[in-house]
Amino acid sequence: MTETLLQTKLHIPVTRRSLVPRTRLLVKLNAGLDGRLTLVAAPAGFGKTTLVVDWRRQLPEARQLTWFSLDENDNELSRFFVYVITALQKIDDRIGQAALDMLHSPQANNIQVVLTDLVNTLAQSTQAVILALDDYHLITNPAIHDGINFLLENAPAHFHLLLISRADPPFSLVRLRARHQITEIRQNDLRFSPTEASAFLNQLMALDLPETAVTALEKRTEGWVAGLQMAALALQGSLSLHGRSDVDAFIRGFTASHRYIFDYLAEEVLAQRPTGTRAFLLQTAVLDRFCASLCDAVLGIAETADSSSQQILDQLESANLFLIPLDDERRWYRYHHLFADLLQQQMRREKPGLENLIHQRASRWFEQADYPEEAVQHALSAADSERAASLVTRYSEDWLKLGEIGKILLWTGRLPVERWQQNLQLTLNYAWALLLNGRAQDVKAILANLPTSFTETSLDMLVLRGTLAIELGQIAQADYLLEQAEAQLKKLEPNAANQASLGLAVNGLAYSCHIQCKDLRAEQNYQVGITLNRDSGSLFATIKATLGLGFLLVGQARLHEAQIVFLDGLQTEQQLARILGKPDQKLVSAAPLHIRLGQIYYQWNRLAKAEAQLVDAGKLIAISDLADRCLGLVALAELRLAQNQAETILPVLAQLQEMERMANPPYIRRQLAIALATVSCTLFSRGPTPELRAIIEQSYSTLTTVALDPVTQARALITLGRPHEAVPLLEKLAAQTEMTGRYGDWLPAAILLSVTYRVIGEKALALSWLKRAVQSAESSGYIRLFLDEGEPMQRLLAELAQLEKAPNYTAALLAHFPPPPPSANDLLSPREQEVLQLVAGGLTNQQIADKLVIAPSTAKRHVMNIYNKLNINNRAEATARAYELGLVNLE
């Protein structure tokens, strides 16, 4: 399924080449490019759009204008910004790609994050961009206004926004005015001057009116462009029928206000049209955009090679009758909004029942032309909620399989509640969309209000209720429901629909077994789920099952098998991208796949391959689920440290802190505490600061509220100088994970236990844990788990190697470490080592002299020799080096 954006909304309107020159306004528009915003605001019919389109022809090549024509349907937040970013990508396809992926994903719920990515990519682009939003007055959603205001406040200087509107936007313009960052073109600016009115009436409309007639019309219309245009059209008809004798009478009667002028001229203009053309105008006026084929359909005309609608469109364009081409091929058109309003009013007066019929016919045409969203919209406009619900039900099946959750939420939300509540399949699809969007409580409320027959008889409903139970932590209930659904679904005919339902049920069972440590059943179910979902076309569910299986295998230290699973997942993701019409793009659903694959390469110390995966993930994690973003940022920080780029971790830390300020749910706050503690401990090991210690202490406080991630808790305790408290946490975790066979989770605990025991002076226990860890790590090829512990691990491995009789994986690990630093014996004499220990103990030179029974000057000389040999300058640095050299223990 390709993206169903209506591309004509992104086409810059086409106007006649012969226009009245408006040099004074073009100069003003050019000058406004030095600011952030140009606002062209005036009532209908003042030539706002025509002015901007004409100005676009004169822009220098360095400036590129892109366009978005708005309508009432664009008030949905995600839809609006999908169109905005797509418009910007016509200038530079790199702009906002990750943001666009998020807007198509279940995580499209944080518009500030979306716009932050958009602003960042705008800043990276070298192209000067002008974004024109036409008919901005149709936007009433406050969240969209906030988003546009955010863009104005944060976008780079080479981005310029141009709003074309009948009213001022509802955000404050005061600051922009104070900074001289806004150019405003108003009604008075747009009025035709007498000279411009004469050029329009006599040159463009070829009326050859005397100056007195031009002046009279200009004054009575007050330079209103639409009024002049309709007057000219009416005069053309009058001249053809009555000759010039009627001109004076026409102008004398043309004396009322704009509203009456509008009504009068409307009658005159329409009255001069041939009967067939007039009917065409009235019946096509309700269409926002139209082509000849669509017009034939709504008129009930059989489409032929010589379409009568196409002939009328050609005539209307030649007559300059408020028809605006929307593409260069002149296939799609729209009416001037003012003229369309007039036609709609006239049609409702003359044929009050016709509008719904036209919408019904348009809905069927758009359905056949594969424009699902337009088909639904016209069904709703026809007040045919039954048809709209039927369409949404059918389309939402594919949207759900492809993970296009936002479309289900949007269009189901526009249906009358009772309509989707009466439709089991639509209710199911809507509930699944809500569940995937993280809104489990909303799903619970929906199910509570459904008829009992729905919740008891439908196998699909059993699957949904079982999956919801997992999200709500009701594991026993989830297993009961999902096993019941699985057993019954297996008895049914294995068609695509039943296989898709069975795939979702098996996915739920796999995840339930996974969190209950029933790993064998979980693995079997994940594998079955992948096959079922892929065969039924449910690619989004296939990726979910793939991630679950890969994560399970990593937890069991089966890295090579997990690598294959994640690579298969990326192939499924690209298949999904092709179906969605984005074959060259990576979808947001790929973010966790790239992160997990990058982590595997990282553990194998294949840093270049890890970098490639994490860079790909980095383009997506900013708009992913918060848990995935935490995971991705920590993985990136670990990689940069391994590449000796510790300074690049500080921005990662800043991102995590900003995310923590924005996060509310307790689960997300705990995930962020894990990420913050991990990154802060990593930085602290390279350069301790009070600020980092404060972050670690705060994160540790959050982590202790629940039993979550004992390895991170233990590392925080060690970093804070409390290693004895870390031991029971790690031993408990090691016992639990060893019992369940999750050696991928056991290894970090065992390795950190080894280091911790070495710190507190339990050398035998340290080597015992390390020996077991090395044996477990060998088959999967773990390297970085050892390397990341640094010099203390290097010394431990060297000691272990001396105890072992034959070369083994210990020697292979040691080969990855840099050459060991000189030992204390290599650098310092025995007496100097003794003095350094006392310095680290906080003794002064006099106290050292008293303790060693030497002269104070001798003690001072020893201290100075130590400074020179170790290239240090003070006692604090001496203390640190004493710890590094193993002369002092943290006992």
N, C-alpha and C positions, 0 to 999 in steps of 0.2 A: 504494500500500500504506500503510495507516494504521498508526500506532504500536500495537503489540500488547501494551501493558501491561494486566495484568488489573486493571481499575479497582476491583474489589471489595476488593483488597488495600489500597486507599486510603480505603475507607469506614470511618467510625467505627462499630463494632459497635452494634447496636440491642439494648437490654435491656428487660425488663419495667418498666413504670412503678412497679409495687408492689415496692419493695425494702426490705430491712431498713435503717433509718436508721443511718449510720455517721458521725455528726457529728464525733467525735473525730479520725477520719482525714481528713475533709474539711478540717477546720481546719488540720491539719498540712500537707496538700497546698497549701492557700492560702498558708501561711507560707513554704513552700519556693520560691515564685515569686521571692523576692528573691535566690535563688542561681542557679547555672548548671545544676544537674542535680538531678533527682528520680529516685531508684532505688527501684522497687517490686519487691522480690526475695523470692520464697518458692517452695516446691515447688508442684507441680501441684495445682490444686483449692482454692486458698485465696482465690479471688475477686479476684485482682489486676486483671484487665481490667475486671470489673464495677465495681469501686471507681472506676477512672479514668473510665470512661464516665459513671458517675453524677455524679462531680465535674465533668465537662465541662458538664453542664446548669446548674451554678451559677456558672460563670465569668462575670465581667463582660464587657460587650461589647468593652472595650478589649483583652481577651486572646482570641486565636483559637487553637484547638487543631486540629492536623492529624495524620493517622494513617497509619502504615504497618505492616501485619500481615506479619510475616516468615515465610518457610519455608526449608527447606534449600537450595532453588535460588537463594536470594538471596546466596549466598556468592561469586558472581562480582562482582568489584569494580565494573565499569562498571554492571552491572545494578542493584546495590544503590543506587548513588548516582543513577542515573536515577530510580528510584522515590522516593528521598529528595527530590530536587529537584522532581519532579512533585507530590509531596505538599505541599511548601512553596508551589508555585505555585498551589495551590488557595486560598491565603490572599492571595498577591500574585504575579501572573503575571510580574512583572519580576524576581523572585528567580532568580538562577542561570541565566538564559537562555543566555548564552554558554557556561557550563560544561556545560549540557545538550547544546548543539550539539556540543561536543567529545566528549562521551561517546558520541555517535552517529557519530563520524567516525573515519577511520583514525588520527588523531593522539591517540586516547584512551589515552595511555600515560604521562601525568604527572599523577597524582592530586593532588599538592600544588598545581599550577597551577589545576586544576579547583576545588579547595576554596578557594583564594585568591579566585577570582572569586565563588564562592558567599558567602564571608564578606563581601566588599566589597558585594555587592548586598543582603545582609541588613542591612548597616550603612546603606545608602541608603534602605531601606524604613522607613517610620514605624510599621508595624504590629508590635505585640508578638506574637510567635509562640511557640507551644509545639509542639514536634515529639515525638510519641509513637511509639516503636518497640516494637511488641508482639512477645513471644517472642524477645527479643534473644539468649537462650541458644543459639538455633539457628545463630548466626553464629560460624564457626570460622576465618575468613580473617583472619590477622594484619594484612593491609593495610587491611581495613575498620576494625578496631579502632583502628589508627593514625589513620585518617581521622576517626573519631568523636572521638578524643582531640584532634586538631588543631582540630576545630570547637569543642570545649569550651574550649580554650586561647585561641582567637582570635575567636570569635563576639561580636557586640555584646551589651550588657547586656539588650536587649529580646528576645533569643533565649533560649529555655529548652528543654532537652532532658529528656525523660521516658523512661526505659528500664523496660520491663516484662519481667521475666526470672525464670527458675527458678534462676539462678546469678549471681554477681557478674561484671561484665565483666572481661576479662583485662588491663585497663590500670589503672594505679595511681590509687586514689582518695584517697591520703594528702594530696596537696596541696590538693585540694578540701575535704577535712575540715578541714585546718589553716586554710583561709581562710573556713570556714563557708559554703561555696558548694554544699553538697550536703545534700539531705534524703533520709533513708533510711526506707523502710517495709518492715519485715521480717515473718517468719512470726509472731512473737509479737504484732505489731501487728494482723495480719490475722485472728487467731483470733477466732471469735465468743465473746463473753462470754456468761454464762448468760442475761442479759436479751436479747441479740441472738439467741441460739439459740431462746429461747422465742418471740420475735416471728417468726422464720423458720418454725419447725415448726407453730405454732398459727395464726398469722395468714396467712402466705403459702401454706403447704401445707395449711391447714385440717384439722389432725389432732386438735385439741382434746385434747392430752395433759396429764395431770396434771404438776404441778411436779416430782415425783420422777422421772417418766419423762424429762422434758426434761433434768433435771440429770444423769441417768445417761447419756443419749446425748451430752450436751455433754462430760462427763468422758471418756467412752470414745473419742470422736472428737478430744478435745483441741481443740475448736473448729474442726476441719477442715471447711471449708464443703462441699467435695465429698462428704465422708463423711456429713455431715448430710443433704445433698440426696439421696444415694442411699438412705440409711436411710429418709427420708421417702417416697420413691417405693416402696420395698419395703413399707413400712407401709401405704401406700395400697392396694396390691394385697392385702396380708394382711387388712386391714379389710374389703375388699369380698368376700373369700372366707369369712373365719372370724369376722368381727365382733370386738368389743373383747376378747373372752376371750383372744385370741392375742397381744395387745399385750405383756403382761408376759413371756410366754415368749420373744417375739422379742427384747425388751430384755435379758433374762437371758443369752441366747445371744450377745449382741453384746459380746464381751469381748476380742477378739484385737487384734493390732497393725494398723497401717494397711494393710500388705500383705494380711493375711488379711481384714481388713474389706473391702478393695477387691474381692478375689476373691469373697467371700461375697455382698456386696451386688450385685455384677455379675450373679451368677447369679439372685439374687432379682429384680432389676430386669428383666433380660431374660426371665426365666421368666413375668413377669406381662404381657408384651406379647403381643398376638395374633400368630398364626403369620405372617401376611403382613407385619405390621409388623416382627417380629423379623428376617425374611429381608431386608427392605428395609434395616434398620439395618446388618446384617452386610455386605451387598454394596456399600453406598455409603460405608462407613467409610474406604476407601482414598483417597477423593477429598478433596483439600485444600479444595475449594470445589465447590458443586454447585447446580444448578437442577433444576426438575422435568423438563425436557426431557432433560438429561444423565442424570438418574436413570433415566428411562424407557429410555434407550439402554443403559446398563450392565446393567439388569435384563432386557433383551431384550423390553421391552414396546413395542408400536406406539404412537407418540405420537398422542393424540387431543385433542379440545377439552376433554374432561373427564379430564385426565390422572390416573391412579391415584396416581402419584408426588406430584402436587400435593396430592391429598387427604390422603395420609399425612403430608406435610410440615406441612400445616395442623393435623393432629391432634397431631403431635409438638410443635409450637410451643405449642399450647394446653395440652399436658400438662407444659410446662416441662421437657422431656426433653433437656437439654444441647444444644439447637439454637440457634445464634446467627445471627440475620439479618445480612446484610452490606450491605444497602442499604435505603433508605427504602421501596422498592416491595415489599420482601420477595420478591424474585425469586431472589436468591443467598443461600446459607446455608453454614455450616460447623458441624461438631460441636465441642463443647468438646474440647480436645486430650486431656484425660485420658480422656474417654468414648470418643473415637476410638481411642485406644491399646487400651482394653479390647475394643472391637468387633473390631479387627484381630486381636488375639490369639485371640479366640474363633473368628473366621472361619478362621484358619489351622489351628486345632485341628480344627474340624469339616469344612472343605472345603479341604484343602491346595492343590488345583490351581486354585481359583476366582480367586485374586487376579490372576494374569496375564491371565486372560480379561477381567476387569473393566477392567484397564489397557488392553488392546487395544481394547475397545469405547469406552472414554473417548477414546483416541487418535483413533479414527475420527470420533467426535462433534466433538472440537475441530478436527479437520481440516476438516470440513464447515462448522463455524461460523466458520472463518477465524481461528482462534487457533493460528498455526503453532508457536510455541514450546511451548505446552501439549501440542499433538499430539505433538511430538518427545519431550517429557519423559515422557509416559505410555507411549510406545513403548519408551523406555529402561527404565522401571519394569517393563514386561512382559517384560524381557529379550529383546525383539524388536529386536535391533540392525540386522537387515536392513531392517525397516520404518523404523526411525529414520534409517538412512542414506539410504533412498529419499526420505524426507521432507526431510531436510537438503539432499540433492542438488537436489530440486525448488525448495525455498524459497530456497536460496543463489543460484540463478540470478537471481531478482529482487533479493535483497539486494545482490548484486554490481553489478547495473546501477544501483542506487540509492545505492551507496556505503555501505551499512550493514555495514561490515566487521566490527564488533565481534560481530554476531550469528553470522556465519560462523565466526569464531574460537572463540566460546563453544561452539556446539553441535557443531561438528566435533571440537573438543577433548574433548567428553564421549563420543564414540563410541570403541569399541575401535579401536586403531590399525590392526589388520589389516583392519577393515571398510572404512575409507576408503581404505586403500592398495590394496584390490581394486577400487575404483570409480574409473575414470578421470575421469569428470566431477566427482565430489566432490573428488578429489585436485587437479584443476585449480582449482576454485573456492577451495579452502582455500589453495592456493599463491598464487593471485592476492591473496587477502585478506592473507596474510603479506607479500607484496611491497609492497602498497599501505600496509601498516603499517610499512614501513621495515625489514623483516626478511629482507633478501636472502640472508644466509648460511643462514637456516633453510630457505628455498626450495631453495637449492643442495643442502643435505643431503637434503631430501625427494626431489629428482629423482635424486640419486645412488643412492638405495635402491630406486627403482622398477624393475619389470621392463623389459627392453630393448624389448619390444613396445610398451609405453606410450610411450616416449620417441621411438620411430622412426616409428610409424604414425599418430599423431594430429596432425592439422593444428593443433588447439588447443594441443597440447603444443609444437609448433614456435613458435607465437606467444609462449607463456609463456617458453620457453627463450630466444627472441630478446630479449624485453623484459628478462629477468634478465641477459642478457649486457651490455645497455646499463648496467644498474645496477652491474655488476661492472667496467665500463670496457673490456669486450671488444668494441669497436665493429665490427671486421671480421667477427667471428663473429655478432654481432647482425644485421648487414646480410644476411649469407648466409642465416640462418635465416628472417628476416622476409620477405625477397624470395621465398624458396622457398614459404613459407606463403601469401603474397599471390597468387602466380601460380596455385597450386592452388585456393585458395578462390574465385578469380574464375571458375573453370571449373564450380563447383558451382551448384546451384539457389539463386537469391537469396532464400532464406527468412530469417526473423528470426534464427535461430541462426547461420547462415553469415554473415549481414551483421554480426552482433555480433562474431564472431571476426575477420572481415575488418577491421572498424573498429578493433579493438585492434591488429592487425598494422600497419595504416596509421598509427595513432598512434605506434607504436614507430618505424617508418621515418621519420616526420616529425621526431621528436625526434632520431634518429640523424643525419639530414641537417642539422638545425639546429645541433647541436654540432660538426659537421664543416664548417660555413659553406657548405653546399650549399643556399643560401637559396631558389632557385627551386623545387627539388624539395621542400624542406621546406614551403614555402607551399602548393604544390599538394596535398601529402599531408595537411597540416592541414585544408585545406578539404574534401577527400574524407572525411577522418576525421570531421569534424563532421557531415556529411550521413549517413554510414553509421551512426554511433552514435546520432544523433537518430532516424533512421528505425527502428532496431532496438530503441528504448526504452532504450538504455544512456546515460542522462542524465549519470551521473557521468563516464563516458568522454567525453561531449560537452563537458562543462565543462573537462576536462583538455586536450582538443584546442583548445578556444577560447582558453584561457590561453596555450598554446604559440604559436598563430597571432598573437594580439595582441602577445605579447612579441617575436616576430620582427619584426612591423611597426614596433614602437617602436624596435627596434634599427636599422631602416632609415630612421628619421626620417619614417615615414608615419603621423603622429599622427592625422589625420582618419579614416583607414581603421581604425586600431587602436581609436579611440573607438567606431566602429560595431560592431566585433567584440566588445568588452567589454560594450557595452549588450545585444547579442544574448545574450551569456553570462549576464547577469543575468536575462533572460527565461527561459532554460533552467533556471536555478537556482530561480526561482519556480515553474516547472512541476514541478520535482522536489519542492519544498516542499509543493505541493498534493497530490502523490501520497503523500507521507509523512504527510499529515494535519496539516501545519503551515503553512497558507496565509498566515498573518500573521507568520511568523517568517523571519529570514534564516539560512540554513545556514552552517556553518563553511566550506563549499566556496566561498562567495561572498567570503570575506575577500580573497584575492588579486585578484579581479575589481574590488572596490571600491578597493583600493590602487592598482592600475594605472590605473584610470579617474581617480582622484583626482590621480595624478601628471601625467596628461595635462592636466587642467584647471589644475593648478598651473603647468605650463610655459606655458600660455596666459595666465597671470596672472589667471585667473578664480577668485579665492580663495574666494568664497562657495560655488561649486559644488565646489571641491576639498575644502572643509571638510565639506560634506554627505557626500561619499563617504568621507572618512577618518574621520569620526565613526562612520558605519556600520561601517567596517572596525574601528575601535577597540573595538567591542563584541565583535568576533570574534577579533582578532589575539592576544589573551591566551591563546587556546586553540588557535591554529593551529600549523602546522609552524614550527619555530624560524626557518627562513630567511624565511618570510613575516612572522613577528613582527619580525625585524630590519628588513626592508624597510618595514613599516608604521610602526614607531617612528621611523625616520629620516625618512620622508615627513612624519610629524606634526611632528617637530622643525623641519624646513625651513619648513613652513607657519606654525608659531607664530612663527618668527623673521621671516618676511615680514609677519606681522601685528603686529610690534613687541611680541611677548610672550616675550622672551628668557628671562624668569624661569621660564616654564612648561617650559622644556627640561630643567631640572635633574632633575625626576622621571623624565623619559625616560632620561636618562643613568644614573640610579640603577637603573632597570629593566634596562637593558642590562648593567650591571655584575653585578646579581644573576643574570641569565641566564647570564653568562659563568662565574660560580662554579658553577652547576648543570650546565653543559654538559660532555660528555666527548668525543664524536666529534671528530676533528681538523677535519673539514669544517665542522661547526657552530661550532667555536671560531674558525675563520678568518672565517666569516660575521659572527660577533659582533665580531671585531677590526675588520672593515670598518665595521660600524655604530658602534662606539665611537669609532673614529678620525674618522669623518665628523661625528658629533655634537660631539665634543670640539673639533675644528678650528673648527666653526661657533661654538661658545661662546667659544673662545679669540680669535676675530677681534673679538668684542665686548668681551671683558674677560679678558686673559691672567692666569692664576694658575699657581703652581707645581704645584697638584694636577692641573689640566688638562694641563699639559705632561707630567707623569708618565704620565697615561693615554695620551696621544698617542705617547709614546716606547715604552710597552709594546705598544700596538696595532701600531705600525710594526714592532717586532721580530717579532711574530707574522706580519704580512703578508709579510715578506721571506723566510719559510721556503719559500714557493712563489710562482710568478709569478701573483698573483691581484690583480685590480683595480688596475692601474697608476695610475689617476686618484686613488684614495684614497691610495696610497703617495706619489704626487707631492705631493698637498696636504699630507700630513703632513710631508714634507721641507721644503716652503715654510714651513709654520707653525713648524717647528723651526729656521728660519734657514739652510737648506741648499738654496737654489733651484737652484744649478748642478747638483746631483745629480738634480733632478727632470726636467731637460730631456731626457736620453736616454730615460728611461722614457716620457715623453709622446710624443716623436717616433717611437719604435718602435710605440707603440699607434696613433698616427695613421696611420702607413704601413700597418699591418696592416688596420685597419678601412676605410681608403679603398680598399684593394685588393679587399676583399670586398663593398664597397658598403654597409656598415653605418654610414651617416652619423649615425644616432642615437647610436652609440657613438663616432664620430669627433668629433662636435661638442664634447662636454665636454673631450676631450683638446686640441682646437684652441684653445678659449677659454682653458683654463688655461695652455696654452703662450704665448698672447698676453700674459696677465698676468705670467707668469714672466719672459718676455723683457723686459718693461717694468721689472720689479723689478731685473733684473741690468744694465739700461742699454742693452739692444739694441732701441732704439725702432723701427728700420726692420723688424726681424723681427717685433716685436710687432704692428705695424700690418698687415704682410703676412698673418700668421695670422688676425688679426681680420677682415680684409676677406673672406677665404675663408669664415670661419665665418658672417659675416653673410649672405653670398650663399647658403650652404647652409641656413641657418635660416629664410629668408623663406617658402619654400613651405609649411612646416609650422607656421609661426607661433610659433616658440620665442621666449619673452621672458625667463622667469625664469633661464635659463642665464646670461644677461647681467646681469640685475638683481642676482642673488645675489653677484656679484663686487664689488658696491659701488662706492665712489667711484673706485678705480683704473680700473675698466672704464668708468665714466662719462667720465673724462678721455680714455681711449683712443678711445672712440666719438666724442667731440667733435673730437679730432685727426683721426680718420678722415673725419669729415664735412667738415672744412675742405679735405681733399685731394680729395674727390669733387666733380665738377662739377654733378651734378643730384641733387635730393632722392631718397632711396631708403629702404630698410628701416632704414638707420642712423638717419635722422631719426625714424622711428617708434619705434625702441628708446629713443632719448634722451628722447622725450616721456614715457616711463614712469618715468624717474628723477625724484627730487625736484630742486628748483632747486639748481644747483651751489653749493658753498660759495664764499665769497670767495677770490680768489687771493691769493698772497703780496703781489703788487703793490698790490692793493686795501687790504690791511691794514697793511702795513709799508713803511717807507721803504727805499731800497736799502741804507743803512747798517745799519738794523735787521735786514734780511734777512741781511746779512753777519755780524752779531753772532749771530743765531740759529743760523746754520750752525756757528759756532765753539762755541756752547753745546752743540749736539748732538754735536759732536766731543769733548766732555768737557773743554774748556778752562775754567780759572777766570777771574774778572774780571781779575786781574793779567796772566794769559797773553794774554787778549784785548787788553788795553791794549798790551802789548808788541808783539803781532803787527800791530795796526792803527796803532801809533804814536800813541796817544791817552792821556790821563790815566786812571788807574784809576777816578776818580770819574765820568768820562764814560762809561766802559765799564759801570759799575754803573747809571748813569742809563738807558742804552740797554736794559739787561736789564730794569729795572723797567718801562720803557715797553712792552716786548714783553709782559711779564706782564699788564699792564693791558689792552692791545689784544686779546690772545688769551684773556683770562679764565682764566689759569692761575696756579699758585701756587709751582711749584718747577721745578728743572732737568729732572727726569724727564718732567714733563708738557710742558715746552718741547721736549724731544727728540722725543717722540711727535708733537707738532704739526708739527715740522720735516719729519718723514717724510710726514705727511698733506698738507702744503702743497707737497710735491715739491722741497723745498730740499736734501734729503739722499737719496742712493740707497743700497741695500743691496749695495754693490760690495765 
